[in-house]
Amino acid sequence: MVEYRWLLPSVLIGSPDERSGPVRRSPRDWFVDIVLFLLACAFTLSVHGDLTGAPRPLVLTEEILGALSCAAVWARRRWPVALALAFAPLSTFSLLVSGPLVIAIFTVAVHRPFRYVVLVMVPHLLAVIPYAWLHPDAELGVSGTIVVSGIACLMVVAWGMLVRSRRQLVLSLHHQAAQSAEQARRLERERIAREMHDVLAHRLSLLSLHAGALEFRRDAAPGDVATAAAAIRSSAHEALQDLRAVIGVLRQGSEGEAPEPPQPTLADLRELVQESVRAGTRVDLSVEVPGKAEVPAALGRTVYRVVQEGLTNARKHAPDERASVAVEGSPGDGLSVEIRNHARETRGHPRPVARRPAIPGSGTGLIGLAERASLAGGRLEHGLAPDGDYVLAAWLPWPA
């Protein structure tokens, strides 16, 4: 497994002192480290000629320090700050540590926050003064050597900080992409959950209503019992088919915006109302939409879901009351949907209702509808009207 932890800023992985254990290098890390080690050795050998004429003990000391400094480049990932600080006193007089020194400073600028860069830069800038006095450039002199060496050191730091900023930007973009992907998966799961609720709640409420009627009317005629049993079988079969379709979408992990089958449209609205009528709910349907065939599929599907939820709630909370469904609108004006049914209490006077088992509900249907309408650019309202009727109303945009 590729280890990228060393690319992260220390504010995310802790301070350098808190890191322990060997550094795991990827193939790319090995390639970079080998190249830097060879560059350090090549630079050290290239400036070795400047020691010509120096006393032999000084040359030997420089060679030992140069070799150790090049070898220390391999520890730059694990202890970058400590390595750079260790080079500071050596850089006051040693010529052969210059190559590994530049690599150490660059590593700190790339892999550590700015406070560590400052901690390393201060002693190295101060070390330039004795170094320029011991090894002045023949043309620049001591002062020129100090200025050029200081500028070179600052340029190395600026380059390293630029690389660090770019890496942080790439990591941030990767993090945002991962968050976006997770959000897309979460929205897809929520969409599938809404589909499962909208599809199954309608079917199961019909099934529960028929079963409750059989339980309530134990003296019903055999023909009525057979009719109710057939309706229960049909509702259970359709619920099973819908459940398989929705679970199929969940297994496939579809990433499309439109829900997979079942995909009802406005043309299926009459059949939806007929199912409620066959279940014993009295429903009046009024659709005044010019050019119903031209209604966008997504808009018709949303209207269907609103009516489906409204009729499901009517069967749950007022099974013996008449309900009405009205859909009207035109391109440019939008579509208005209203499902109206009488509440069980009107102006404080309870209405007589049959003793049927209450159909349980999760209470999330209206929340899902409100979110669905909001995503479509519309609005959803529900509550008791002044005349005591319970009204579920939605307005959805229909582009001209």
Residue pairs with C-beta under 8 A, 6 or more apart in sequence:
2 26
2 28
3 23
3 24
3 25
3 26
3 29
4 26
5 13
6 23
6 29
6 77
6 111
7 111
7 167
7 171
8 171
9 113
9 164
9 168
10 16
10 111
10 112
10 113
10 116
11 113
13 19
16 79
16 80
16 81
16 82
16 112
16 116
19 78
22 78
23 77
23 78
25 33
25 77
29 77
33 73
33 74
33 76
33 77
36 73
36 76
36 103
37 70
37 73
37 74
39 99
39 103
40 69
40 70
40 73
40 99
40 100
40 103
41 70
41 99
42 99
43 98
43 99
44 66
44 67
44 69
44 70
44 96
44 98
44 99
44 100
47 95
47 96
47 98
47 99
48 63
48 66
48 96
50 95
50 135
51 58
51 59
51 62
51 95
51 96
54 62
62 94
62 95
62 96
63 96
65 90
65 94
65 96
65 97
66 94
66 96
66 97
69 87
69 90
69 94
69 96
69 97
69 99
69 100
69 101
70 99
70 100
72 83
72 86
72 100
72 104
73 100
73 103
73 104
75 83
76 83
76 103
76 104
76 107
77 107
77 111
80 104
80 107
80 108
80 111
80 112
81 108
81 112
81 116
81 119
81 120
83 104
83 107
84 101
84 104
84 105
84 107
84 108
84 120
84 124
85 119
85 120
85 123
87 97
87 100
87 101
87 104
87 124
88 120
88 123
88 124
88 127
89 123
89 127
90 97
90 101
91 97
91 98
91 101
91 124
91 127
91 128
91 131
92 127
92 130
92 131
92 134
93 130
93 131
93 134
95 135
101 124
102 156
105 120
105 121
105 124
105 153
105 156
105 157
105 160
106 156
106 157
106 159
106 160
107 160
108 116
108 117
108 120
108 160
109 117
109 156
109 157
109 158
109 159
109 160
109 161
109 163
109 164
110 160
110 161
110 163
110 164
110 167
111 164
114 161
117 157
117 160
117 161
121 153
121 154
121 157
124 153
125 150
125 153
128 145
128 146
128 149
128 150
128 153
129 146
131 145
131 149
132 142
132 143
132 145
132 146
132 149
133 142
135 145
136 142
136 145
137 144
137 145
137 148
140 147
140 148
184 255
188 253
188 254
188 255
191 259
192 246
192 249
192 250
192 259
193 368
194 368
194 371
194 372
195 246
195 249
195 259
196 243
196 246
197 362
197 364
197 365
197 368
198 305
198 308
198 309
198 365
198 368
199 242
199 243
199 245
199 246
199 262
200 239
200 242
200 243
200 246
201 309
201 312
201 361
201 365
202 272
202 275
202 308
202 309
202 311
202 312
203 235
203 236
203 238
203 239
203 242
204 235
204 239
205 312
205 315
205 316
205 359
206 231
206 235
206 275
206 276
206 279
206 315
207 232
207 235
207 236
207 239
208 357
208 359
209 279
209 280
209 281
209 315
209 319
209 356
209 359
210 228
210 231
210 232
210 235
210 279
211 232
212 356
212 357
212 359
213 228
213 280
213 356
214 220
214 225
214 228
214 229
214 232
215 357
216 354
216 355
216 356
216 357
217 224
220 228
231 278
231 279
242 262
245 260
245 261
245 262
246 260
248 260
249 259
249 260
252 260
254 260
258 297
258 298
259 301
263 297
263 301
264 272
264 300
264 301
264 304
264 305
265 295
265 297
265 300
265 301
265 304
266 287
266 289
266 292
266 295
266 299
266 300
266 303
266 304
266 327
267 292
267 293
267 300
268 304
269 285
269 287
269 303
269 304
269 307
269 325
269 327
270 285
270 287
272 304
272 307
272 308
272 311
273 283
273 285
273 307
273 311
273 325
276 283
276 311
276 314
276 315
276 323
277 283
279 315
280 319
281 311
281 314
281 315
281 319
281 323
282 321
282 322
282 323
283 311
283 322
283 323
283 324
283 325
284 322
284 323
284 324
284 325
285 324
285 325
286 324
286 325
286 326
286 327
286 328
287 326
287 327
287 328
288 326
288 327
288 328
289 295
289 327
289 328
289 329
289 330
289 335
290 330
291 331
294 331
295 303
295 335
295 398
296 398
296 399
298 376
299 335
299 376
299 396
299 398
302 372
302 373
302 376
302 378
302 394
302 396
303 327
303 335
303 337
303 394
303 396
305 369
305 372
306 337
306 339
306 369
306 373
306 380
306 392
306 394
307 325
307 327
307 337
307 339
309 365
309 366
309 369
309 392
310 323
310 325
310 339
310 341
310 392
311 323
311 325
311 339
312 365
313 361
313 365
313 366
313 392
314 321
314 323
314 339
314 341
314 390
315 359
316 358
316 359
316 361
317 343
317 344
317 390
318 341
318 342
318 343
318 344
318 353
318 390
319 353
319 354
319 356
320 353
320 354
321 341
321 342
321 344
321 351
322 341
322 342
323 339
323 340
323 341
324 338
324 339
324 340
324 341
325 337
325 338
325 339
326 336
326 337
326 338
326 340
327 335
327 336
327 337
327 338
328 335
328 336
329 335
329 336
329 398
330 398
331 398
331 399
331 400
332 398
332 399
332 400
333 398
334 378
334 395
334 396
334 397
334 398
335 395
335 396
335 398
336 393
336 394
336 395
337 393
337 394
337 395
337 396
338 391
338 392
338 393
338 394
339 391
339 392
339 393
340 385
340 389
340 390
340 391
340 392
341 389
341 390
342 351
342 388
342 389
342 390
343 384
343 388
343 389
343 390
344 350
344 351
344 353
345 351
345 388
346 387
346 388
347 388
366 380
366 382
366 392
369 380
369 394
370 380
373 379
373 380
373 394
373 396
374 380
376 396
376 397
377 396
377 397
378 394
378 395
378 396
378 397
379 394
379 395
380 392
380 393
380 394
381 391
381 392
381 393
381 394
382 390
382 391
382 392
382 393
383 390
383 391
384 390
384 391
385 391
